[in-house]
Amino acid sequence: MDVKAEVLRVFQEKDTMLDSKAIAVELELDKKEVSKAIAQLKKEDLIFSPKRCFYQFKKIKKELQALFFSLAPNDFQKSRWEGVDPPCR
C-alpha cells in the first residue's frame, strides 16, 4: 500500500497529535519516508501542525466547523432552552 495512505490511516485512527517518529515506529517504516508523506498530506490540506513537529488529522475539525456554523444562533438557543425557563441574568 502507498506510504501516504498508510500515514493518513494512522492519523485517522489515532485522532491526536503525532510526530513522524511515532508514525514511523508504528508502521515500521523509515522516518524520511514518513516525513515525505506528511509533507504531501500537509500540502493537500488533510493534516495541520498545531505544535512544532507534530501533526494532526484536519478533516474532523472541518466537519465540526460545518456542524457548528450550520446551526443558526436562534436554532441553538431554542433547542437548548426548549421547555425550560432560561436562567436569570
Secondary structure by P-SEA (a helix, b strand, c coil): ccaaaaaaaaaaaacccccaaaaaaaacccaaaaaaaaaaaaaacccccccccbbbbcaaaaaaaaaaaaccaaaaaaaaccccccccc
